[in-house]
């Protein structure tokens, strides 16, 4: 009985990883605004956020976060993004790294940090 449970657990884990790999192979990089860099409005308040990173999203899976003008963090996700979150984070750390498009130190445009 224990052996059967062990093989079942291995099969579920293999399916979990296999499904993620299939979705990741169909994924792509998306422009993303983290919300840390913003144009300033005329009155000096934070305006529109800049697309400052390129982030990997596997097909149909969404998990990314941004900062609102109030400074509060907001996370965009769907149920697939939550289910596969450990593999999404591993994938982004090892294979599909997030790329910063703007260097905050040398950016010539007026942004607030």
Buried (B, 14 or more C-beta within 10 A) or exposed (E): EEEEEEEEEEEEEEEBEEBBEEBBEEBEBEEBBBBBBBEEEEEEEBBEBBBBBBBBBBEEBBBBEBBEBEEEEEEEBEEBBEBBEEBBEEBBEEEBEBEEEBEEEEEEEEBBE
